[in-house]
Amino acid sequence: MRICLACYEDRLASVFENAVDYKFFEIFDDGNIYPAGHLSLPSKDPTDRTSAILACGVSYLICGAICGTTKTAIEAAGLKCAPFLKGRVDEVLDALGQGRLNSLSMPGCNVGKSFSCFPV
């Protein structure tokens, strides 16, 4: 499975729409996670960003805060989305591998009602 982290430098961007880099990782059946590239987009248009991420074969997006309309469009395009998370890339990948993405929820977020994490 290919995942995408919407990033600002070495951490998740606070807001998906403000991410400057999209870092891709591949999760293999044995649970190992490997880098699979990155993408920098000049366009701030959420539709352009969604199309570009889909074109890269991503099936799961991990991000900070995200507009409800954008999240709905991403999910309608077939991507799973884990929003309202924070942390450095290494922290996110570690939490993902251990099945504890919920531990990285942004302050004030009710993770149980905002999203559900998939089992790794």
N, CA, C and O atoms as a Tinker XYZ file with bonds, in Angstrom:
   480  protein
     1  N      0.848000   -1.164000    0.000000    73     2
     2  CA     0.000000    0.000000    0.000000    64     1     3
     3  C      0.901000    1.237000    0.000000    63     2     4     5
     4  O      1.894000    1.293000    0.724000    81     3
     5  N      0.544000    2.217000   -0.813000    73     3     6
     6  CA     1.300000    3.464000   -0.852000    64     5     7
     7  C      0.564000    4.523000   -0.040000    63     6     8     9
     8  O     -0.631000    4.754000   -0.229000    81     7
     9  N      1.302000    5.163000    0.869000    73     7    10
    10  CA     0.732000    6.229000    1.693000    64     9    11
    11  C      1.401000    7.544000    1.344000    63    10    12    13
    12  O      2.493000    7.582000    0.778000    81    11
    13  N      0.717000    8.619000    1.698000    73    11    14
    14  CA     1.234000    9.968000    1.461000    64    13    15
    15  C      1.134000   10.755000    2.759000    63    14    16    17
    16  O      0.092000   10.763000    3.414000    81    15
    17  N      2.225000   11.416000    3.122000    73    15    18
    18  CA     2.228000   12.335000    4.244000    64    17    19
    19  C      2.295000   13.748000    3.694000    63    18    20    21
    20  O      3.229000   14.089000    2.969000    81    19
    21  N      1.305000   14.577000    4.035000    73    19    22
    22  CA     1.274000   15.970000    3.604000    64    21    23
    23  C      2.156000   16.758000    4.568000    63    22    24    25
    24  O      1.797000   16.951000    5.730000    81    23
    25  N      3.318000   17.215000    4.080000    73    23    26
    26  CA     4.361000   17.734000    4.979000    64    25    27
    27  C      4.726000   19.199000    4.760000    63    26    28    29
    28  O      4.503000   19.785000    3.700000    81    27
    29  N      5.289000   19.744000    5.806000    73    27    30
    30  CA     6.007000   21.011000    5.784000    64    29    31
    31  C      7.351000   20.702000    6.432000    63    30    32    33
    32  O      7.428000   20.441000    7.632000    81    31
    33  N      8.403000   20.732000    5.632000    73    31    34
    34  CA     9.746000   20.347000    6.061000    64    33    35
    35  C      9.743000   18.907000    6.564000    63    34    36    37
    36  O      9.387000   18.001000    5.811000    81    35
    37  N     10.135000   18.669000    7.830000    73    35    38
    38  CA    10.269000   17.289000    8.307000    64    37    39
    39  C      9.095000   16.817000    9.161000    63    38    40    41
    40  O      9.216000   15.857000    9.922000    81    39
    41  N      7.960000   17.500000    9.027000    73    39    42
    42  CA     6.802000   17.138000    9.841000    64    41    43
    43  C      5.520000   17.289000    9.034000    63    42    44    45
    44  O      5.521000   17.871000    7.949000    81    43
    45  N      4.424000   16.757000    9.578000    73    43    46
    46  CA     3.140000   16.959000    8.922000    64    45    47
    47  C      2.815000   18.446000    8.923000    63    46    48    49
    48  O      3.033000   19.139000    9.917000    81    47
    49  N      2.295000   18.926000    7.805000    73    47    50
    50  CA     1.850000   20.318000    7.732000    64    49    51
    51  C      0.651000   20.487000    8.662000    63    50    52    53
    52  O     -0.168000   19.577000    8.792000    81    51
    53  N      0.549000   21.629000    9.297000    73    51    54
    54  CA    -0.575000   21.883000   10.204000    64    53    55
    55  C     -1.910000   21.783000    9.475000    63    54    56    57
    56  O     -2.914000   21.347000   10.039000    81    55
    57  N     -1.900000   22.199000    8.202000    73    55    58
    58  CA    -3.112000   22.187000    7.377000    64    57    59
    59  C     -2.774000   21.559000    6.027000    63    58    60    61
    60  O     -1.805000   21.966000    5.386000    81    59
    61  N     -3.553000   20.579000    5.590000    73    59    62
    62  CA    -3.322000   19.883000    4.328000    64    61    63
    63  C     -3.144000   20.870000    3.173000    63    62    64    65
    64  O     -2.235000   20.722000    2.356000    81    63
    65  N     -4.006000   21.863000    3.112000    73    63    66
    66  CA    -3.992000   22.810000    2.000000    64    65    67
    67  C     -2.721000   23.663000    1.966000    63    66    68    69
    68  O     -2.435000   24.292000    0.947000    81    67
    69  N     -1.951000   23.697000    3.064000    73    67    70
    70  CA    -0.706000   24.465000    3.113000    64    69    71
    71  C      0.547000   23.606000    3.010000    63    70    72    73
    72  O      1.659000   24.125000    3.114000    81    71
    73  N      0.386000   22.311000    2.810000    73    71    74
    74  CA     1.548000   21.425000    2.693000    64    73    75
    75  C      2.383000   21.829000    1.482000    63    74    76    77
    76  O      1.842000   22.188000    0.437000    81    75
    77  N      3.708000   21.766000    1.631000    73    75    78
    78  CA     4.597000   22.092000    0.508000    64    77    79
    79  C      5.208000   20.850000   -0.114000    63    78    80    81
    80  O      5.664000   20.887000   -1.257000    81    79
    81  N      5.221000   19.750000    0.629000    73    79    82
    82  CA     5.765000   18.484000    0.125000    64    81    83
    83  C      4.812000   17.348000    0.458000    63    82    84    85
    84  O      4.170000   17.327000    1.508000    81    83
    85  N      4.746000   16.418000   -0.460000    73    83    86
    86  CA     3.985000   15.192000   -0.241000    64    85    87
    87  C      4.991000   14.058000   -0.295000    63    86    88    89
    88  O      5.581000   13.787000   -1.341000    81    87
    89  N      5.184000   13.399000    0.834000    73    87    90
    90  CA     6.185000   12.334000    0.934000    64    89    91
    91  C      5.467000   10.988000    0.865000    63    90    92    93
    92  O      4.514000   10.730000    1.600000    81    91
    93  N      5.955000   10.138000   -0.043000    73    91    94
    94  CA     5.326000    8.853000   -0.279000    64    93    95
    95  C      6.128000    7.733000    0.366000    63    94    96    97
    96  O      7.358000    7.757000    0.393000    81    95
    97  N      5.399000    6.755000    0.884000    73    95    98
    98  CA     5.998000    5.585000    1.499000    64    97    99
    99  C      5.202000    4.366000    1.080000    63    98   100   101
   100  O      3.992000    4.432000    0.867000    81    99
   101  N      5.901000    3.260000    0.967000    73    99   102
   102  CA     5.264000    1.991000    0.612000    64   101   103
   103  C      5.263000    1.106000    1.850000    63   102   104   105
   104  O      6.289000    0.942000    2.510000    81   103
   105  N      4.098000    0.536000    2.157000    73   103   106
   106  CA     3.978000   -0.409000    3.270000    64   105   107
   107  C      3.832000   -1.798000    2.662000    63   106   108   109
   108  O      2.915000   -2.054000    1.881000    81   107
   109  N      4.732000   -2.678000    3.026000    73   107   110
   110  CA     4.700000   -4.041000    2.494000    64   109   111
   111  C      3.967000   -4.975000    3.451000    63   110   112   113
   112  O      3.742000   -4.639000    4.613000    81   111
   113  N      3.600000   -6.144000    2.951000    73   111   114
   114  CA     2.833000   -7.114000    3.741000    64   113   115
   115  C      3.522000   -7.496000    5.040000    63   114   116   117
   116  O      2.860000   -7.856000    6.013000    81   115
   117  N      4.852000   -7.420000    5.064000    73   115   118
   118  CA     5.573000   -7.774000    6.288000    64   117   119
   119  C      5.594000   -6.628000    7.308000    63   118   120   121
   120  O      6.181000   -6.761000    8.382000    81   119
   121  N      4.954000   -5.507000    6.969000    73   119   122
   122  CA     4.878000   -4.369000    7.877000    64   121   123
   123  C      5.988000   -3.353000    7.717000    63   122   124   125
   124  O      5.937000   -2.289000    8.333000    81   123
   125  N      6.994000   -3.653000    6.903000    73   123   126
   126  CA     8.081000   -2.693000    6.684000    64   125   127
   127  C      7.596000   -1.516000    5.851000    63   126   128   129
   128  O      6.783000   -1.670000    4.940000    81   127
   129  N      8.112000   -0.343000    6.183000    73   127   130
   130  CA     7.740000    0.888000    5.489000    64   129   131
   131  C      8.994000    1.466000    4.841000    63   130   132   133
   132  O     10.013000    1.661000    5.504000    81   131
   133  N      8.909000    1.741000    3.528000    73   131   134
   134  CA    10.059000    2.251000    2.781000    64   133   135
   135  C      9.691000    3.539000    2.042000    63   134   136   137
   136  O      8.562000    3.682000    1.571000    81   135
   137  N     10.647000    4.487000    1.936000    73   135   138
   138  CA    10.399000    5.695000    1.150000    64   137   139
   139  C     10.088000    5.329000   -0.307000    63   138   140   141
   140  O     10.665000    4.396000   -0.867000    81   139
   141  N      9.157000    6.091000   -0.905000    73   139   142
   142  CA     8.766000    5.817000   -2.282000    64   141   143
   143  C      8.699000    7.096000   -3.111000    63   142   144   145
   144  O      8.039000    7.126000   -4.149000    81   143
   145  N      9.383000    8.163000   -2.656000    73   143   146
   146  CA     9.435000    9.398000   -3.429000    64   145   147
   147  C      8.742000   10.558000   -2.741000    63   146   148   149
   148  O      8.237000   10.440000   -1.625000    81   147
   149  N      8.736000   11.678000   -3.440000    73   147   150
   150  CA     8.043000   12.864000   -2.925000    64   149   151
   151  C      7.592000   13.730000   -4.087000    63   150   152   153
   152  O      8.020000   13.543000   -5.226000    81   151
   153  N      6.735000   14.666000   -3.785000    73   151   154
   154  CA     6.157000   15.546000   -4.790000    64   153   155
   155  C      5.998000   16.927000   -4.172000    63   154   156   157
   156  O      5.496000   17.063000   -3.056000    81   155
   157  N      6.428000   17.951000   -4.902000    73   155   158
   158  CA     6.212000   19.335000   -4.479000    64   157   159
   159  C      5.312000   19.985000   -5.525000    63   158   160   161
   160  O      5.619000   19.966000   -6.717000    81   159
   161  N      4.218000   20.550000   -5.078000    73   159   162
   162  CA     3.253000   21.128000   -6.010000    64   161   163
   163  C      3.156000   22.638000   -5.838000    63   162   164   165
   164  O      2.968000   23.123000   -4.722000    81   163
   165  N      3.280000   23.379000   -6.923000    73   163   166
   166  CA     3.124000   24.827000   -6.819000    64   165   167
   167  C      1.661000   25.237000   -6.639000    63   166   168   169
   168  O      1.378000   26.281000   -6.052000    81   167
   169  N      0.735000   24.424000   -7.139000    73   167   170
   170  CA    -0.685000   24.756000   -7.060000    64   169   171
   171  C     -1.207000   24.529000   -5.648000    63   170   172   173
   172  O     -0.899000   23.521000   -5.014000    81   171
   173  N     -1.993000   25.469000   -5.171000    73   171   174
   174  CA    -2.636000   25.332000   -3.862000    64   173   175
   175  C     -4.059000   24.785000   -4.007000    63   174   176   177
   176  O     -4.758000   24.609000   -3.009000    81   175
   177  N     -4.487000   24.520000   -5.232000    73   175   178
   178  CA    -5.833000   24.031000   -5.488000    64   177   179
   179  C     -5.977000   22.593000   -4.970000    63   178   180   181
   180  O     -5.235000   21.710000   -5.402000    81   179
   181  N     -6.916000   22.347000   -4.053000    73   179   182
   182  CA    -7.076000   21.000000   -3.497000    64   181   183
   183  C     -7.381000   19.941000   -4.561000    63   182   184   185
   184  O     -6.967000   18.790000   -4.421000    81   183
   185  N     -8.094000   20.316000   -5.610000    73   183   186
   186  CA    -8.400000   19.361000   -6.680000    64   185   187
   187  C     -7.128000   18.947000   -7.409000    63   186   188   189
   188  O     -6.940000   17.768000   -7.709000    81   187
   189  N     -6.257000   19.907000   -7.696000    73   187   190
   190  CA    -4.976000   19.597000   -8.335000    64   189   191
   191  C     -4.140000   18.692000   -7.445000    63   190   192   193
   192  O     -3.524000   17.738000   -7.919000    81   191
   193  N     -4.122000   18.992000   -6.168000    73   191   194
   194  CA    -3.330000   18.201000   -5.225000    64   193   195
   195  C     -3.859000   16.764000   -5.140000    63   194   196   197
   196  O     -3.085000   15.807000   -5.154000    81   195
   197  N     -5.168000   16.628000   -5.054000    73   195   198
   198  CA    -5.766000   15.299000   -4.992000    64   197   199
   199  C     -5.452000   14.501000   -6.247000    63   198   200   201
   200  O     -5.089000   13.328000   -6.163000    81   199
   201  N     -5.588000   15.130000   -7.412000    73   199   202
   202  CA    -5.299000   14.448000   -8.685000    64   201   203
   203  C     -3.847000   13.996000   -8.751000    63   202   204   205
   204  O     -3.557000   12.883000   -9.192000    81   203
   205  N     -2.941000   14.856000   -8.316000    73   203   206
   206  CA    -1.515000   14.514000   -8.355000    64   205   207
   207  C     -1.193000   13.355000   -7.415000    63   206   208   209
   208  O     -0.427000   12.458000   -7.767000    81   207
   209  N     -1.774000   13.377000   -6.236000    73   207   210
   210  CA    -1.538000   12.301000   -5.268000    64   209   211
   211  C     -2.082000   10.980000   -5.815000    63   210   212   213
   212  O     -1.421000    9.946000   -5.717000    81   211
   213  N     -3.275000   11.014000   -6.387000    73   211   214
   214  CA    -3.855000    9.805000   -6.968000    64   213   215
   215  C     -3.001000    9.272000   -8.117000    63   214   216   217
   216  O     -2.821000    8.062000   -8.253000    81   215
   217  N     -2.474000   10.182000   -8.944000    73   215   218
   218  CA    -1.640000    9.776000  -10.080000    64   217   219
   219  C     -0.365000    9.068000   -9.612000    63   218   220   221
   220  O      0.233000    8.305000  -10.371000    81   219
   221  N      0.044000    9.313000   -8.388000    73   219   222
   222  CA     1.243000    8.667000   -7.838000    64   221   223
   223  C      0.924000    7.324000   -7.179000    63   222   224   225
   224  O      1.807000    6.701000   -6.589000    81   223
   225  N     -0.310000    6.882000   -7.273000    73   223   226
   226  CA    -0.675000    5.564000   -6.763000    64   225   227
   227  C     -0.948000    5.495000   -5.275000    63   226   228   229
   228  O     -0.918000    4.413000   -4.688000    81   227
   229  N     -1.211000    6.618000   -4.665000    73   227   230
   230  CA    -1.461000    6.661000   -3.222000    64   229   231
   231  C     -2.866000    6.148000   -2.919000    63   230   232   233
   232  O     -3.810000    6.418000   -3.661000    81   231
   233  N     -2.991000    5.404000   -1.821000    73   231   234
   234  CA    -4.307000    4.942000   -1.397000    64   233   235
   235  C     -4.673000    5.430000    0.009000    63   234   236   237
   236  O     -5.808000    5.258000    0.455000    81   235
   237  N     -3.702000    6.041000    0.706000    73   235   238
   238  CA    -3.946000    6.473000    2.080000    64   237   239
   239  C     -3.204000    7.779000    2.339000    63   238   240   241
   240  O     -1.989000    7.853000    2.152000    81   239
   241  N     -3.931000    8.808000    2.768000    73   239   242
   242  CA    -3.367000   10.126000    3.050000    64   241   243
   243  C     -3.362000   10.367000    4.547000    63   242   244   245
   244  O     -4.364000   10.146000    5.227000    81   243
   245  N     -2.226000   10.823000    5.056000    73   243   246
   246  CA    -2.085000   11.201000    6.462000    64   245   247
   247  C     -1.742000   12.684000    6.477000    63   246   248   249
   248  O     -0.800000   13.119000    5.816000    81   247
   249  N     -2.524000   13.464000    7.244000    73   247   250
   250  CA    -2.327000   14.914000    7.194000    64   249   251
   251  C     -2.736000   15.585000    8.500000    63   250   252   253
   252  O     -3.255000   14.948000    9.416000    81   251
   253  N     -2.486000   16.884000    8.555000    73   251   254
   254  CA    -2.935000   17.717000    9.669000    64   253   255
   255  C     -4.397000   18.070000    9.450000    63   254   256   257
   256  O     -5.167000   17.265000    8.925000    81   255
   257  N     -4.771000   19.263000    9.851000    73   255   258
   258  CA    -6.147000   19.711000    9.662000    64   257   259
   259  C     -6.463000   19.751000    8.165000    63   258   260   261
   260  O     -5.574000   19.945000    7.336000    81   259
   261  N     -7.731000   19.566000    7.837000    73   259   262
   262  CA    -8.148000   19.564000    6.441000    64   261   263
   263  C     -9.580000   20.077000    6.365000    63   262   264   265
   264  O    -10.406000   19.777000    7.227000    81   263
   265  N     -9.859000   20.845000    5.338000    73   263   266
   266  CA   -11.193000   21.373000    5.105000    64   265   267
   267  C    -12.149000   20.201000    4.852000    63   266   268   269
   268  O    -11.787000   19.247000    4.163000    81   267
   269  N    -13.340000   20.265000    5.393000    73   267   270
   270  CA   -14.318000   19.192000    5.215000    64   269   271
   271  C    -14.630000   18.906000    3.763000    63   270   272   273
   272  O    -14.798000   17.747000    3.381000    81   271
   273  N    -14.711000   19.948000    2.943000    73   271   274
   274  CA   -14.994000   19.773000    1.516000    64   273   275
   275  C    -13.854000   19.036000    0.831000    63   274   276   277
   276  O    -14.087000   18.159000   -0.002000    81   275
   277  N    -12.635000   19.387000    1.177000    73   275   278
   278  CA   -11.468000   18.724000    0.597000    64   277   279
   279  C    -11.414000   17.267000    1.027000    63   278   280   281
   280  O    -11.152000   16.391000    0.203000    81   279
   281  N    -11.657000   16.995000    2.302000    73   279   282
   282  CA   -11.650000   15.617000    2.797000    64   281   283
   283  C    -12.706000   14.783000    2.085000    63   282   284   285
   284  O    -12.444000   13.642000    1.706000    81   283
   285  N    -13.882000   15.336000    1.902000    73   283   286
   286  CA   -14.952000   14.627000    1.204000    64   285   287
   287  C    -14.547000   14.310000   -0.225000    63   286   288   289
   288  O    -14.800000   13.208000   -0.712000    81   287
   289  N    -13.919000   15.268000   -0.901000    73   287   290
   290  CA   -13.476000   15.053000   -2.285000    64   289   291
   291  C    -12.388000   13.987000   -2.363000    63   290   292   293
   292  O    -12.386000   13.161000   -3.277000    81   291
   293  N    -11.474000   14.006000   -1.416000    73   291   294
   294  CA   -10.393000   13.011000   -1.377000    64   293   295
   295  C    -10.967000   11.613000   -1.184000    63   294   296   297
   296  O    -10.568000   10.670000   -1.868000    81   295
   297  N    -11.893000   11.488000   -0.261000    73   295   298
   298  CA   -12.501000   10.181000   -0.007000    64   297   299
   299  C    -13.368000    9.731000   -1.183000    63   298   300   301
   300  O    -13.424000    8.539000   -1.488000    81   299
   301  N    -14.040000   10.668000   -1.840000    73   299   302
   302  CA   -14.847000   10.331000   -3.019000    64   301   303
   303  C    -13.967000    9.836000   -4.163000    63   302   304   305
   304  O    -14.419000    9.060000   -5.005000    81   303
   305  N    -12.712000   10.284000   -4.193000    73   303   306
   306  CA   -11.763000    9.856000   -5.228000    64   305   307
   307  C    -11.171000    8.483000   -4.913000    63   306   308   309
   308  O    -10.426000    7.930000   -5.722000    81   307
   309  N    -11.498000    7.930000   -3.747000    73   307   310
   310  CA   -11.039000    6.588000   -3.402000    64   309   311
   311  C     -9.885000    6.515000   -2.414000    63   310   312   313
   312  O     -9.382000    5.427000   -2.132000    81   311
   313  N     -9.454000    7.667000   -1.881000    73   311   314
   314  CA    -8.377000    7.668000   -0.892000    64   313   315
   315  C     -8.944000    7.549000    0.517000    63   314   316   317
   316  O     -9.977000    8.140000    0.829000    81   315
   317  N     -8.266000    6.785000    1.361000    73   315   318
   318  CA    -8.567000    6.817000    2.784000    64   317   319
   319  C     -7.810000    8.014000    3.334000    63   318   320   321
   320  O     -6.744000    8.366000    2.829000    81   319
   321  N     -8.360000    8.638000    4.368000    73   319   322
   322  CA    -7.745000    9.847000    4.904000    64   321   323
   323  C     -7.720000    9.793000    6.425000    63   322   324   325
   324  O     -8.736000    9.535000    7.071000    81   323
   325  N     -6.532000   10.043000    6.988000    73   323   326
   326  CA    -6.369000   10.160000    8.435000    64   325   327
   327  C     -5.970000   11.607000    8.723000    63   326   328   329
   328  O     -4.783000   11.933000    8.696000    81   327
   329  N     -6.941000   12.477000    8.998000    73   327   330
   330  CA    -6.646000   13.891000    9.228000    64   329   331
   331  C     -6.443000   14.226000   10.703000    63   330   332   333
   332  O     -6.598000   13.380000   11.584000    81   331
   333  N     -6.091000   15.487000   10.938000    73   331   334
   334  CA    -5.949000   16.065000   12.276000    64   333   335
   335  C     -4.864000   15.380000   13.098000    63   334   336   337
   336  O     -5.022000   15.140000   14.295000    81   335
   337  N     -3.748000   15.067000   12.417000    73   335   338
   338  CA    -2.601000   14.472000   13.086000    64   337   339
   339  C     -1.437000   15.446000   13.074000    63   338   340   341
   340  O     -1.388000   16.361000   12.252000    81   339
   341  N     -0.503000   15.243000   13.988000    73   339   342
   342  CA     0.680000   16.099000   14.075000    64   341   343
   343  C      1.894000   15.209000   14.308000    63   342   344   345
   344  O      1.766000   14.061000   14.735000    81   343
   345  N      3.064000   15.751000   14.025000    73   343   346
   346  CA     4.287000   15.032000   14.336000    64   345   347
   347  C      5.302000   15.050000   13.219000    63   346   348   349
   348  O      4.992000   15.367000   12.071000    81   347
   349  N      6.533000   14.699000   13.586000    73   347   350
   350  CA     7.605000   14.571000   12.601000    64   349   351
   351  C      7.351000   13.324000   11.751000    63   350   352   353
   352  O      6.646000   12.408000   12.174000    81   351
   353  N      7.922000   13.300000   10.569000    73   351   354
   354  CA     7.734000   12.175000    9.666000    64   353   355
   355  C      8.110000   10.859000   10.345000    63   354   356   357
   356  O      7.375000    9.877000   10.237000    81   355
   357  N      9.242000   10.830000   11.041000    73   355   358
   358  CA     9.660000    9.586000   11.693000    64   357   359
   359  C      8.683000    9.159000   12.786000    63   358   360   361
   360  O      8.446000    7.965000   12.971000    81   359
   361  N      8.115000   10.118000   13.509000    73   359   362
   362  CA     7.128000    9.802000   14.540000    64   361   363
   363  C      5.855000    9.227000   13.925000    63   362   364   365
   364  O      5.271000    8.276000   14.444000    81   363
   365  N      5.439000    9.819000   12.812000    73   363   366
   366  CA     4.225000    9.358000   12.142000    64   365   367
   367  C      4.417000    7.936000   11.611000    63   366   368   369
   368  O      3.549000    7.081000   11.788000    81   367
   369  N      5.551000    7.690000   10.965000    73   367   370
   370  CA     5.808000    6.350000   10.434000    64   369   371
   371  C      5.906000    5.316000   11.545000    63   370   372   373
   372  O      5.427000    4.193000   11.391000    81   371
   373  N      6.522000    5.684000   12.660000    73   371   374
   374  CA     6.622000    4.781000   13.804000    64   373   375
   375  C      5.231000    4.470000   14.354000    63   374   376   377
   376  O      4.903000    3.311000   14.606000    81   375
   377  N      4.418000    5.506000   14.539000    73   375   378
   378  CA     3.057000    5.319000   15.054000    64   377   379
   379  C      2.223000    4.484000   14.082000    63   378   380   381
   380  O      1.433000    3.641000   14.506000    81   379
   381  N      2.394000    4.714000   12.802000    73   379   382
   382  CA     1.672000    3.943000   11.793000    64   381   383
   383  C      2.041000    2.472000   11.878000    63   382   384   385
   384  O      1.169000    1.603000   11.872000    81   383
   385  N      3.325000    2.200000   11.954000    73   383   386
   386  CA     3.802000    0.822000   12.040000    64   385   387
   387  C      3.331000    0.098000   13.287000    63   386   388   389
   388  O      3.182000   -1.124000   13.289000    81   387
   389  N      3.096000    0.863000   14.356000    73   387   390
   390  CA     2.656000    0.274000   15.621000    64   389   391
   391  C      1.140000    0.332000   15.806000    63   390   392   393
   392  O      0.616000   -0.070000   16.845000    81   391
   393  N      0.435000    0.841000   14.774000    73   391   394
   394  CA    -1.024000    0.918000   14.850000    64   393   395
   395  C     -1.543000    1.908000   15.865000    63   394   396   397
   396  O     -2.611000    1.705000   16.444000    81   395
   397  N     -0.791000    2.993000   16.092000    73   395   398
   398  CA    -1.210000    3.975000   17.093000    64   397   399
   399  C     -1.217000    5.406000   16.548000    63   398   400   401
   400  O     -0.783000    6.334000   17.230000    81   399
   401  N     -1.706000    5.582000   15.326000    73   399   402
   402  CA    -1.812000    6.931000   14.763000    64   401   403
   403  C     -2.637000    7.857000   15.664000    63   402   404   405
   404  O     -2.369000    9.056000   15.744000    81   403
   405  N     -3.636000    7.295000   16.335000    73   403   406
   406  CA    -4.488000    8.114000   17.206000    64   405   407
   407  C     -3.689000    8.869000   18.268000    63   406   408   409
   408  O     -4.134000    9.907000   18.758000    81   407
   409  N     -2.519000    8.356000   18.621000    73   407   410
   410  CA    -1.708000    9.018000   19.646000    64   409   411
   411  C     -1.124000   10.339000   19.144000    63   410   412   413
   412  O     -0.595000   11.116000   19.939000    81   411
   413  N     -1.209000   10.600000   17.861000    73   411   414
   414  CA    -0.658000   11.828000   17.280000    64   413   415
   415  C     -1.739000   12.852000   16.944000    63   414   416   417
   416  O     -1.491000   13.777000   16.171000    81   415
   417  N     -2.917000   12.700000   17.504000    73   415   418
   418  CA    -3.997000   13.632000   17.179000    64   417   419
   419  C     -3.639000   15.048000   17.635000    63   418   420   421
   420  O     -2.976000   15.248000   18.653000    81   419
   421  N     -4.095000   16.011000   16.852000    73   419   422
   422  CA    -3.846000   17.414000   17.167000    64   421   423
   423  C     -4.608000   17.781000   18.444000    63   422   424   425
   424  O     -5.661000   17.203000   18.717000    81   423
   425  N     -4.095000   18.729000   19.227000    73   423   426
   426  CA    -4.791000   19.147000   20.447000    64   425   427
   427  C     -6.224000   19.588000   20.134000    63   426   428   429
   428  O     -6.469000   20.311000   19.168000    81   427
   429  N     -7.158000   19.139000   20.964000    73   427   430
   430  CA    -8.552000   19.531000   20.799000    64   429   431
   431  C     -9.342000   18.667000   19.840000    63   430   432   433
   432  O    -10.544000   18.872000   19.673000    81   431
   433  N     -8.692000   17.708000   19.207000    73   431   434
   434  CA    -9.399000   16.843000   18.249000    64   433   435
   435  C     -9.934000   15.613000   18.961000    63   434   436   437
   436  O     -9.254000   15.002000   19.785000    81   435
   437  N    -11.152000   15.270000   18.629000    73   435   438
   438  CA   -11.748000   14.038000   19.138000    64   437   439
   439  C    -11.521000   12.971000   18.083000    63   438   440   441
   440  O    -12.356000   12.770000   17.201000    81   439
   441  N    -10.400000   12.296000   18.175000    73   439   442
   442  CA    -9.966000   11.356000   17.152000    64   441   443
   443  C    -11.001000   10.276000   16.896000    63   442   444   445
   444  O    -11.214000    9.893000   15.746000    81   443
   445  N    -11.639000    9.783000   17.922000    73   443   446
   446  CA   -12.607000    8.708000   17.753000    64   445   447
   447  C    -13.746000    9.086000   16.819000    63   446   448   449
   448  O    -14.307000    8.216000   16.152000    81   447
   449  N    -14.095000   10.356000   16.757000    73   447   450
   450  CA   -15.179000   10.796000   15.890000    64   449   451
   451  C    -14.654000   11.408000   14.595000    63   450   452   453
   452  O    -15.409000   11.534000   13.631000    81   451
   453  N    -13.370000   11.792000   14.550000    73   451   454
   454  CA   -12.818000   12.445000   13.371000    64   453   455
   455  C    -12.397000   11.450000   12.294000    63   454   456   457
   456  O    -12.584000   11.716000   11.106000    81   455
   457  N    -11.848000   10.338000   12.678000    73   455   458
   458  CA   -11.401000    9.333000   11.710000    64   457   459
   459  C    -11.137000    8.028000   12.430000    63   458   460   461
   460  O    -11.067000    7.978000   13.658000    81   459
   461  N    -10.995000    6.995000   11.661000    73   459   462
   462  CA   -10.570000    5.735000   12.249000    64   461   463
   463  C     -9.337000    5.267000   11.483000    63   462   464   465
   464  O     -9.267000    5.411000   10.263000    81   463
   465  N     -8.386000    4.716000   12.188000    73   463   466
   466  CA    -7.151000    4.260000   11.572000    64   465   467
   467  C     -7.313000    2.838000   11.074000    63   466   468   469
   468  O     -8.033000    2.039000   11.671000    81   467
   469  N     -6.649000    2.531000    9.992000    73   467   470
   470  CA    -6.694000    1.161000    9.476000    64   469   471
   471  C     -5.658000    0.333000   10.202000    63   470   472   473
   472  O     -4.642000    0.871000   10.642000    81   471
   473  N     -5.885000   -0.953000   10.339000    73   471   474
   474  CA    -4.870000   -1.805000   10.963000    64   473   475
   475  C     -3.715000   -2.038000   10.012000    63   474   476   477
   476  O     -3.929000   -2.257000    8.820000    81   475
   477  N     -2.498000   -1.993000   10.518000    73   475   478
   478  CA    -1.325000   -2.241000    9.687000    64   477   479
   479  C     -0.947000   -3.691000    9.809000    63   478   480
   480  O      0.022000   -4.130000    9.190000    81   479
